[in-house]
Amino acid sequence: MNPRAKLTTAQAARYLGVSQRQMERMRGDGTGPIWFKAGDAINSPCMYEVGDLDVWVRTQKAK
């Protein structure tokens, strides 16, 4: 998969093998992968780049 590909929270959760709720918790407490809002509106989705997810997984293995 292209490391610059963008995934929604649900897609990123499937990619990592965790629940969508777990992704939301990690985002809230700052322990999850890098994410960004796909727009300025309050209801803009949170997005993740595949490369950032892969980096986050590698850092978790090191712990």
Biopython code that builds the backbone (N, CA, C, O; Angstrom):
import numpy as np
from Bio.PDB.StructureBuilder import StructureBuilder

atoms = [
    (1, "MET", "N", (0.847, -1.177, 0.000)),
    (1, "MET", "CA", (0.000, 0.000, 0.000)),
    (1, "MET", "C", (0.895, 1.243, 0.000)),
    (1, "MET", "O", (1.944, 1.270, 0.644)),
    (2, "ASN", "N", (0.473, 2.234, -0.710)),
    (2, "ASN", "CA", (1.206, 3.498, -0.793)),
    (2, "ASN", "C", (1.323, 4.111, 0.608)),
    (2, "ASN", "O", (0.301, 4.293, 1.270)),
    (3, "PRO", "N", (2.531, 4.435, 1.081)),
    (3, "PRO", "CA", (2.682, 4.996, 2.428)),
    (3, "PRO", "C", (2.019, 6.361, 2.594)),
    (3, "PRO", "O", (1.775, 6.800, 3.718)),
    (4, "ARG", "N", (1.729, 7.031, 1.484)),
    (4, "ARG", "CA", (1.054, 8.338, 1.552)),
    (4, "ARG", "C", (-0.464, 8.206, 1.462)),
    (4, "ARG", "O", (-1.176, 9.208, 1.531)),
    (5, "ALA", "N", (-0.964, 6.985, 1.310)),
    (5, "ALA", "CA", (-2.414, 6.763, 1.237)),
    (5, "ALA", "C", (-3.059, 7.216, 2.543)),
    (5, "ALA", "O", (-2.494, 7.039, 3.622)),
    (6, "LYS", "N", (-4.235, 7.796, 2.430)),
    (6, "LYS", "CA", (-4.960, 8.311, 3.587)),
    (6, "LYS", "C", (-6.065, 7.336, 3.968)),
    (6, "LYS", "O", (-6.779, 6.822, 3.107)),
    (7, "LEU", "N", (-6.200, 7.084, 5.275)),
    (7, "LEU", "CA", (-7.228, 6.185, 5.785)),
    (7, "LEU", "C", (-8.083, 6.907, 6.816)),
    (7, "LEU", "O", (-7.592, 7.751, 7.565)),
    (8, "THR", "N", (-9.360, 6.568, 6.847)),
    (8, "THR", "CA", (-10.242, 7.075, 7.896)),
    (8, "THR", "C", (-9.908, 6.347, 9.200)),
    (8, "THR", "O", (-9.101, 5.417, 9.213)),
    (9, "THR", "N", (-10.528, 6.773, 10.276)),
    (9, "THR", "CA", (-10.306, 6.111, 11.562)),
    (9, "THR", "C", (-10.700, 4.640, 11.487)),
    (9, "THR", "O", (-9.963, 3.783, 11.975)),
    (10, "ALA", "N", (-11.840, 4.333, 10.889)),
    (10, "ALA", "CA", (-12.296, 2.942, 10.778)),
    (10, "ALA", "C", (-11.317, 2.117, 9.951)),
    (10, "ALA", "O", (-11.000, 0.985, 10.317)),
    (11, "GLN", "N", (-10.837, 2.669, 8.845)),
    (11, "GLN", "CA", (-9.888, 1.959, 7.991)),
    (11, "GLN", "C", (-8.557, 1.757, 8.713)),
    (11, "GLN", "O", (-7.954, 0.687, 8.628)),
    (12, "ALA", "N", (-8.103, 2.791, 9.423)),
    (12, "ALA", "CA", (-6.843, 2.689, 10.164)),
    (12, "ALA", "C", (-6.954, 1.640, 11.274)),
    (12, "ALA", "O", (-6.008, 0.893, 11.525)),
    (13, "ALA", "N", (-8.096, 1.590, 11.927)),
    (13, "ALA", "CA", (-8.314, 0.597, 12.973)),
    (13, "ALA", "C", (-8.221, -0.812, 12.391)),
    (13, "ALA", "O", (-7.585, -1.684, 12.983)),
    (14, "ARG", "N", (-8.842, -1.039, 11.250)),
    (14, "ARG", "CA", (-8.755, -2.350, 10.595)),
    (14, "ARG", "C", (-7.319, -2.654, 10.209)),
    (14, "ARG", "O", (-6.856, -3.781, 10.386)),
    (15, "TYR", "N", (-6.610, -1.667, 9.685)),
    (15, "TYR", "CA", (-5.215, -1.840, 9.276)),
    (15, "TYR", "C", (-4.344, -2.274, 10.456)),
    (15, "TYR", "O", (-3.458, -3.116, 10.310)),
    (16, "LEU", "N", (-4.610, -1.683, 11.634)),
    (16, "LEU", "CA", (-3.816, -1.983, 12.824)),
    (16, "LEU", "C", (-4.345, -3.173, 13.620)),
    (16, "LEU", "O", (-3.652, -3.695, 14.494)),
    (17, "GLY", "N", (-5.560, -3.599, 13.322)),
    (17, "GLY", "CA", (-6.143, -4.721, 14.056)),
    (17, "GLY", "C", (-6.668, -4.353, 15.428)),
    (17, "GLY", "O", (-6.663, -5.171, 16.348)),
    (18, "VAL", "N", (-7.123, -3.111, 15.561)),
    (18, "VAL", "CA", (-7.727, -2.652, 16.814)),
    (18, "VAL", "C", (-9.124, -2.121, 16.516)),
    (18, "VAL", "O", (-9.505, -1.989, 15.353)),
    (19, "SER", "N", (-9.877, -1.819, 17.551)),
    (19, "SER", "CA", (-11.222, -1.281, 17.340)),
    (19, "SER", "C", (-11.161, 0.206, 17.004)),
    (19, "SER", "O", (-10.176, 0.887, 17.291)),
    (20, "GLN", "N", (-12.222, 0.682, 16.399)),
    (20, "GLN", "CA", (-12.314, 2.102, 16.094)),
    (20, "GLN", "C", (-12.329, 2.904, 17.398)),
    (20, "GLN", "O", (-11.736, 3.980, 17.475)),
    (21, "ARG", "N", (-12.996, 2.388, 18.403)),
    (21, "ARG", "CA", (-13.041, 3.064, 19.702)),
    (21, "ARG", "C", (-11.642, 3.170, 20.309)),
    (21, "ARG", "O", (-11.305, 4.191, 20.907)),
    (22, "GLN", "N", (-10.827, 2.125, 20.160)),
    (22, "GLN", "CA", (-9.453, 2.175, 20.661)),
    (22, "GLN", "C", (-8.664, 3.273, 19.950)),
    (22, "GLN", "O", (-7.888, 3.990, 20.580)),
    (23, "MET", "N", (-8.862, 3.403, 18.645)),
    (23, "MET", "CA", (-8.191, 4.471, 17.881)),
    (23, "MET", "C", (-8.601, 5.835, 18.435)),
    (23, "MET", "O", (-7.762, 6.720, 18.600)),
    (24, "GLU", "N", (-9.895, 5.999, 18.722)),
    (24, "GLU", "CA", (-10.383, 7.270, 19.255)),
    (24, "GLU", "C", (-9.780, 7.548, 20.632)),
    (24, "GLU", "O", (-9.412, 8.684, 20.929)),
    (25, "ARG", "N", (-9.679, 6.515, 21.472)),
    (25, "ARG", "CA", (-9.065, 6.692, 22.798)),
    (25, "ARG", "C", (-7.602, 7.102, 22.673)),
    (25, "ARG", "O", (-7.148, 8.031, 23.342)),
    (26, "MET", "N", (-6.869, 6.402, 21.812)),
    (26, "MET", "CA", (-5.446, 6.724, 21.643)),
    (26, "MET", "C", (-5.272, 8.137, 21.090)),
    (26, "MET", "O", (-4.350, 8.852, 21.482)),
    (27, "ARG", "N", (-6.151, 8.532, 20.189)),
    (27, "ARG", "CA", (-6.085, 9.892, 19.647)),
    (27, "ARG", "C", (-6.333, 10.902, 20.761)),
    (27, "ARG", "O", (-5.657, 11.928, 20.839)),
    (28, "GLY", "N", (-7.296, 10.610, 21.615)),
    (28, "GLY", "CA", (-7.644, 11.522, 22.703)),
    (28, "GLY", "C", (-6.558, 11.666, 23.759)),
    (28, "GLY", "O", (-6.335, 12.756, 24.285)),
    (29, "ASP", "N", (-5.888, 10.566, 24.065)),
    (29, "ASP", "CA", (-4.859, 10.650, 25.111)),
    (29, "ASP", "C", (-3.446, 10.829, 24.556)),
    (29, "ASP", "O", (-2.478, 10.870, 25.317)),
    (30, "GLY", "N", (-3.328, 10.936, 23.233)),
    (30, "GLY", "CA", (-2.035, 11.247, 22.625)),
    (30, "GLY", "C", (-1.073, 10.081, 22.512)),
    (30, "GLY", "O", (0.122, 10.292, 22.305)),
    (31, "THR", "N", (-1.559, 8.859, 22.643)),
    (31, "THR", "CA", (-0.668, 7.705, 22.559)),
    (31, "THR", "C", (-0.719, 6.997, 21.210)),
    (31, "THR", "O", (0.039, 6.056, 20.975)),
    (32, "GLY", "N", (-1.594, 7.436, 20.337)),
    (32, "GLY", "CA", (-1.770, 6.767, 19.053)),
    (32, "GLY", "C", (-0.908, 7.354, 17.949)),
    (32, "GLY", "O", (-0.066, 8.219, 18.186)),
    (33, "PRO", "N", (-1.137, 6.863, 16.735)),
    (33, "PRO", "CA", (-0.382, 7.348, 15.579)),
    (33, "PRO", "C", (-0.736, 8.805, 15.244)),
    (33, "PRO", "O", (-1.759, 9.335, 15.678)),
    (34, "ILE", "N", (0.134, 9.417, 14.468)),
    (34, "ILE", "CA", (-0.102, 10.786, 13.987)),
    (34, "ILE", "C", (-1.367, 10.802, 13.146)),
    (34, "ILE", "O", (-1.596, 9.900, 12.340)),
    (35, "TRP", "N", (-2.190, 11.830, 13.334)),
    (35, "TRP", "CA", (-3.427, 11.970, 12.580)),
    (35, "TRP", "C", (-3.616, 13.435, 12.207)),
    (35, "TRP", "O", (-2.906, 14.308, 12.706)),
    (36, "PHE", "N", (-4.577, 13.697, 11.326)),
    (36, "PHE", "CA", (-4.892, 15.068, 10.937)),
    (36, "PHE", "C", (-6.362, 15.152, 10.562)),
    (36, "PHE", "O", (-6.989, 14.146, 10.231)),
    (37, "LYS", "N", (-6.900, 16.354, 10.615)),
    (37, "LYS", "CA", (-8.283, 16.587, 10.195)),
    (37, "LYS", "C", (-8.282, 16.878, 8.702)),
    (37, "LYS", "O", (-7.446, 17.634, 8.209)),
    (38, "ALA", "N", (-9.217, 16.279, 7.994)),
    (38, "ALA", "CA", (-9.317, 16.455, 6.542)),
    (38, "ALA", "C", (-10.225, 17.634, 6.219)),
    (38, "ALA", "O", (-11.188, 17.493, 5.466)),
    (39, "GLY", "N", (-9.923, 18.782, 6.781)),
    (39, "GLY", "CA", (-10.704, 19.989, 6.536)),
    (39, "GLY", "C", (-10.834, 20.797, 7.812)),
    (39, "GLY", "O", (-10.385, 20.381, 8.880)),
    (40, "ASP", "N", (-11.460, 21.968, 7.680)),
    (40, "ASP", "CA", (-11.599, 22.873, 8.818)),
    (40, "ASP", "C", (-12.928, 22.727, 9.549)),
    (40, "ASP", "O", (-13.076, 23.230, 10.663)),
    (41, "ALA", "N", (-13.892, 22.052, 8.943)),
    (41, "ALA", "CA", (-15.211, 21.907, 9.560)),
    (41, "ALA", "C", (-15.126, 21.030, 10.797)),
    (41, "ALA", "O", (-14.270, 20.150, 10.892)),
    (42, "ILE", "N", (-16.015, 21.276, 11.736)),
    (42, "ILE", "CA", (-16.000, 20.512, 12.984)),
    (42, "ILE", "C", (-16.259, 19.023, 12.737)),
    (42, "ILE", "O", (-15.793, 18.180, 13.503)),
    (43, "ASN", "N", (-16.991, 18.699, 11.686)),
    (43, "ASN", "CA", (-17.294, 17.296, 11.398)),
    (43, "ASN", "C", (-16.374, 16.692, 10.338)),
    (43, "ASN", "O", (-16.673, 15.627, 9.798)),
    (44, "SER", "N", (-15.264, 17.356, 10.036)),
    (44, "SER", "CA", (-14.287, 16.789, 9.099)),
    (44, "SER", "C", (-13.695, 15.525, 9.715)),
    (44, "SER", "O", (-13.416, 15.492, 10.914)),
    (45, "PRO", "N", (-13.503, 14.487, 8.906)),
    (45, "PRO", "CA", (-13.001, 13.230, 9.464)),
    (45, "PRO", "C", (-11.532, 13.320, 9.868)),
    (45, "PRO", "O", (-10.754, 14.072, 9.280)),
    (46, "CYS", "N", (-11.173, 12.544, 10.873)),
    (46, "CYS", "CA", (-9.774, 12.377, 11.251)),
    (46, "CYS", "C", (-9.178, 11.362, 10.286)),
    (46, "CYS", "O", (-9.794, 10.335, 9.998)),
    (47, "MET", "N", (-7.984, 11.649, 9.789)),
    (47, "MET", "CA", (-7.351, 10.797, 8.796)),
    (47, "MET", "C", (-5.953, 10.404, 9.260)),
    (47, "MET", "O", (-5.335, 11.080, 10.083)),
    (48, "TYR", "N", (-5.479, 9.300, 8.713)),
    (48, "TYR", "CA", (-4.156, 8.763, 9.025)),
    (48, "TYR", "C", (-3.458, 8.405, 7.727)),
    (48, "TYR", "O", (-4.093, 7.913, 6.795)),
    (49, "GLU", "N", (-2.160, 8.645, 7.657)),
    (49, "GLU", "CA", (-1.370, 8.181, 6.512)),
    (49, "GLU", "C", (-0.804, 6.808, 6.868)),
    (49, "GLU", "O", (-0.367, 6.577, 7.996)),
    (50, "VAL", "N", (-0.818, 5.906, 5.893)),
    (50, "VAL", "CA", (-0.339, 4.542, 6.108)),
    (50, "VAL", "C", (1.099, 4.540, 6.632)),
    (50, "VAL", "O", (1.426, 3.758, 7.524)),
    (51, "GLY", "N", (1.946, 5.391, 6.098)),
    (51, "GLY", "CA", (3.339, 5.459, 6.554)),
    (51, "GLY", "C", (3.430, 5.808, 8.028)),
    (51, "GLY", "O", (4.273, 5.261, 8.738)),
    (52, "ASP", "N", (2.579, 6.708, 8.501)),
    (52, "ASP", "CA", (2.572, 7.072, 9.922)),
    (52, "ASP", "C", (2.100, 5.902, 10.782)),
    (52, "ASP", "O", (2.599, 5.705, 11.890)),
    (53, "LEU", "N", (1.147, 5.130, 10.281)),
    (53, "LEU", "CA", (0.679, 3.953, 11.016)),
    (53, "LEU", "C", (1.806, 2.928, 11.141)),
    (53, "LEU", "O", (2.003, 2.335, 12.202)),
    (54, "ASP", "N", (2.536, 2.731, 10.057)),
    (54, "ASP", "CA", (3.658, 1.780, 10.075)),
    (54, "ASP", "C", (4.747, 2.214, 11.052)),
    (54, "ASP", "O", (5.295, 1.388, 11.782)),
    (55, "VAL", "N", (5.059, 3.503, 11.066)),
    (55, "VAL", "CA", (6.053, 4.031, 12.012)),
    (55, "VAL", "C", (5.579, 3.822, 13.441)),
    (55, "VAL", "O", (6.362, 3.420, 14.302)),
    (56, "TRP", "N", (4.305, 4.091, 13.703)),
    (56, "TRP", "CA", (3.765, 3.924, 15.040)),
    (56, "TRP", "C", (3.875, 2.476, 15.494)),
    (56, "TRP", "O", (4.237, 2.216, 16.642)),
    (57, "VAL", "N", (3.565, 1.522, 14.603)),
    (57, "VAL", "CA", (3.682, 0.101, 14.942)),
    (57, "VAL", "C", (5.114, -0.239, 15.314)),
    (57, "VAL", "O", (5.347, -0.942, 16.298)),
    (58, "ARG", "N", (6.084, 0.252, 14.536)),
    (58, "ARG", "CA", (7.497, -0.021, 14.843)),
    (58, "ARG", "C", (7.881, 0.530, 16.213)),
    (58, "ARG", "O", (8.625, -0.121, 16.946)),
    (59, "THR", "N", (7.395, 1.702, 16.569)),
    (59, "THR", "CA", (7.725, 2.275, 17.882)),
    (59, "THR", "C", (7.088, 1.457, 19.004)),
    (59, "THR", "O", (7.654, 1.368, 20.094)),
    (60, "GLN", "N", (5.941, 0.869, 18.761)),
    (60, "GLN", "CA", (5.277, 0.050, 19.780)),
    (60, "GLN", "C", (6.036, -1.248, 20.006)),
    (60, "GLN", "O", (6.075, -1.758, 21.126)),
    (61, "LYS", "N", (6.638, -1.783, 18.952)),
    (61, "LYS", "CA", (7.420, -3.018, 19.080)),
    (61, "LYS", "C", (8.667, -2.785, 19.930)),
    (61, "LYS", "O", (9.146, -3.697, 20.604)),
    (62, "ALA", "N", (9.186, -1.565, 19.894)),
    (62, "ALA", "CA", (10.416, -1.246, 20.626)),
    (62, "ALA", "C", (10.182, -1.132, 22.128)),
    (62, "ALA", "O", (11.139, -1.152, 22.902)),
    (63, "LYS", "N", (8.932, -1.012, 22.548)),
    (63, "LYS", "CA", (8.622, -0.819, 23.985)),
    (63, "LYS", "C", (8.662, -2.101, 24.748)),
    (63, "LYS", "O", (8.426, -2.107, 25.956)),
]
sb = StructureBuilder()
sb.init_structure("model")
sb.init_model(0)
sb.init_chain("A")
sb.init_seg("    ")
for serial, (resi, resn, name, xyz) in enumerate(atoms, 1):
    if name == "N":
        sb.init_residue(resn, " ", resi, " ")
    sb.init_atom(name, np.array(xyz, "f"), 0.0, 1.0, " ", f" {name:<3s}", serial, name[0])
structure = sb.get_structure()
